[in-house]
Amino acid sequence: MNIVFKIVISCGIIALCGYAGIMKSKKLETREQILREMVIFLNLVKNDIRYMMNILPNAYEIARQKLSTSLKIAIGKIVIDMINYSNHAILEQSIMKNISDIDELTKYDKEVFISTLKNLGRSDLESQINIIDNSIHIIENQIKEANEIKLKNSKLYRTVGVITGLMIVIVFI
């Protein structure tokens, strides 16, 4: 009975550590997805404001419908605040808070997103298009970096999780 209990606990520890490694590698994959979605979002917003002459809250909402990650929720909250408040300080706080809540992004990713969203709507149409194009270029570089990091570290995190579980089991048994 004692050996069975030890085996069950050992398998549980290994599974938990392996799961932690998988979740860490999933975070890298999710970052890349969010960055790709931001490029899609910005391209859709650019087309909406250039060709359809939509105001930003409408353009954001239309573009947001094509998203599927946590970026969709963050943009949705920003749109609601854009509709409810016309004060730029409140809108900037909303943008900062909602983008900062996306855990998978790095600090630099968040800064790019926040800067882009804060600067849109403060200038004429051509300036907004230039802001979007510059941001897309920066984010595409971030996507390349995220992909390299994901390819290099995903398998490592999963393996380290399982090995850590095995080491804990060996030490305690």
C-alpha positions as CSV (number, residue, x, y, z in Angstrom):
1,M,0.0,0.0,0.0
2,N,2.8,2.4,0.9
3,I,4.6,1.8,-2.5
4,V,1.4,2.4,-4.4
5,F,0.9,5.7,-2.6
6,K,4.5,6.8,-3.4
7,I,4.0,5.9,-7.1
8,V,0.8,7.8,-7.3
9,I,2.3,10.9,-5.6
10,S,5.4,10.6,-7.8
11,C,3.3,10.5,-11.0
12,G,1.3,13.5,-9.8
13,I,4.5,15.5,-9.1
14,I,5.9,14.7,-12.5
15,A,2.6,15.5,-14.2
16,L,2.3,18.8,-12.4
17,C,5.8,19.9,-13.3
18,G,5.4,18.8,-16.9
19,Y,2.1,20.8,-17.0
20,A,3.9,23.9,-15.7
21,G,6.5,23.5,-18.5
22,I,3.8,23.1,-21.1
23,M,2.0,26.2,-19.8
24,K,5.2,28.2,-20.0
25,S,5.7,27.1,-23.6
26,K,2.1,27.9,-24.4
27,K,2.7,31.5,-23.2
28,L,5.4,31.9,-25.9
29,E,3.0,30.6,-28.6
30,T,0.2,32.9,-27.4
31,R,2.5,35.9,-27.5
32,E,3.2,35.3,-31.2
33,Q,-0.5,34.9,-31.9
34,I,-1.4,38.2,-30.2
35,L,1.3,40.0,-32.1
36,R,0.0,38.5,-35.4
37,E,-3.5,39.6,-34.4
38,M,-2.4,43.1,-33.7
39,V,-1.0,43.4,-37.2
40,I,-4.3,42.1,-38.6
41,F,-6.2,44.5,-36.3
42,L,-4.1,47.5,-37.4
43,N,-4.5,46.7,-41.1
44,L,-8.2,46.4,-40.7
45,V,-8.4,49.7,-38.8
46,K,-6.2,51.4,-41.4
47,N,-8.5,50.2,-44.2
48,D,-11.6,51.2,-42.3
49,I,-10.5,54.8,-41.6
50,R,-8.9,55.3,-45.0
51,Y,-11.6,53.9,-47.3
52,M,-14.8,53.7,-45.2
53,M,-14.1,57.0,-43.3
54,N,-15.2,55.4,-40.0
55,I,-14.5,57.0,-36.7
56,L,-12.0,55.2,-34.5
57,P,-14.4,53.5,-32.1
58,N,-16.4,52.1,-35.0
59,A,-13.2,51.0,-36.9
60,Y,-11.8,49.4,-33.7
61,E,-15.1,47.5,-33.1
62,I,-15.3,46.3,-36.7
63,A,-11.7,45.1,-36.7
64,R,-12.0,43.6,-33.2
65,Q,-14.6,41.2,-34.5
66,K,-11.9,39.4,-36.5
67,L,-9.7,38.7,-33.4
68,S,-9.8,35.6,-31.2
69,T,-7.1,36.1,-28.4
70,S,-7.2,38.2,-25.3
71,L,-6.5,41.2,-27.5
72,K,-10.1,41.1,-28.6
73,I,-11.3,41.6,-25.0
74,A,-8.8,44.4,-24.3
75,I,-9.8,46.3,-27.5
76,G,-13.5,45.8,-26.6
77,K,-13.0,47.5,-23.2
78,I,-11.1,50.3,-24.9
79,V,-13.9,50.8,-27.4
80,I,-16.5,51.0,-24.6
81,D,-14.4,53.7,-22.9
82,M,-13.9,55.5,-26.2
83,I,-17.7,55.7,-26.6
84,N,-18.4,56.6,-22.9
85,Y,-15.6,59.2,-22.3
86,S,-14.2,61.9,-24.5
87,N,-11.5,62.9,-22.0
88,H,-8.1,61.9,-23.5
89,A,-6.6,61.3,-20.0
90,I,-9.3,58.7,-19.2
91,L,-8.9,57.1,-22.6
92,E,-5.1,56.9,-22.2
93,Q,-5.5,55.2,-18.8
94,S,-8.0,52.8,-20.3
95,I,-5.6,51.9,-23.1
96,M,-2.7,51.5,-20.7
97,K,-4.7,49.3,-18.2
98,N,-6.3,47.1,-20.8
99,I,-3.1,46.4,-22.8
100,S,-1.1,46.0,-19.6
101,D,-3.5,43.2,-18.6
102,I,-2.4,41.0,-21.5
103,D,0.1,38.8,-19.6
104,E,1.6,37.0,-22.6
105,L,3.1,40.2,-24.0
106,T,6.6,41.5,-23.1
107,K,7.0,45.0,-21.8
108,Y,8.2,46.3,-25.1
109,D,5.2,44.7,-26.9
110,K,2.9,46.5,-24.5
111,E,4.7,49.8,-25.0
112,V,4.3,49.6,-28.8
113,F,0.6,48.7,-28.6
114,I,-0.1,51.4,-26.0
115,S,1.8,54.1,-28.0
116,T,0.0,53.2,-31.2
117,L,-3.5,53.2,-29.7
118,K,-2.8,56.4,-27.8
119,N,-1.5,58.3,-30.9
120,L,-4.4,57.3,-33.2
121,G,-7.1,59.8,-33.3
122,R,-4.8,62.7,-32.4
123,S,-4.0,63.7,-35.9
124,D,-5.2,63.8,-39.5
125,L,-5.9,60.7,-41.6
126,E,-2.5,60.5,-43.3
127,S,-0.6,60.8,-40.0
128,Q,-2.8,58.0,-38.5
129,I,-2.0,55.8,-41.5
130,N,1.7,56.5,-41.0
131,I,1.5,55.7,-37.3
132,I,-0.2,52.4,-38.2
133,D,2.3,51.5,-40.9
134,N,5.3,52.2,-38.5
135,S,3.7,50.2,-35.8
136,I,3.0,47.3,-38.1
137,H,6.7,47.3,-39.2
138,I,7.8,47.2,-35.5
139,I,5.3,44.5,-34.6
140,E,6.4,42.4,-37.6
141,N,10.0,42.5,-36.2
142,Q,8.6,41.5,-32.8
143,I,6.8,38.5,-34.5
144,K,10.1,37.3,-35.9
145,E,11.7,37.6,-32.5
146,A,8.8,35.8,-30.8
147,N,8.9,33.0,-33.3
148,E,12.6,32.5,-32.8
149,I,12.2,32.5,-29.0
150,K,9.2,30.1,-29.3
151,L,11.1,27.7,-31.5
152,K,14.2,27.8,-29.3
153,N,12.5,27.6,-25.9
154,S,9.2,25.8,-26.2
155,K,10.6,22.3,-26.2
156,L,13.1,23.3,-23.5
157,Y,10.4,24.4,-21.1
158,R,8.4,21.2,-21.6
159,T,11.5,19.1,-21.1
160,V,12.7,21.1,-18.0
161,G,9.2,20.7,-16.5
162,V,9.3,16.9,-16.7
163,I,13.0,16.7,-15.6
164,T,12.2,19.0,-12.6
165,G,9.4,16.7,-11.6
166,L,11.7,13.7,-11.8
167,M,14.3,15.4,-9.7
168,I,11.8,16.3,-7.0
169,V,10.6,12.7,-7.0
170,I,14.1,11.3,-6.7
171,V,15.0,13.7,-3.9
172,F,12.0,12.9,-1.8
173,I,11.8,9.2,-2.3
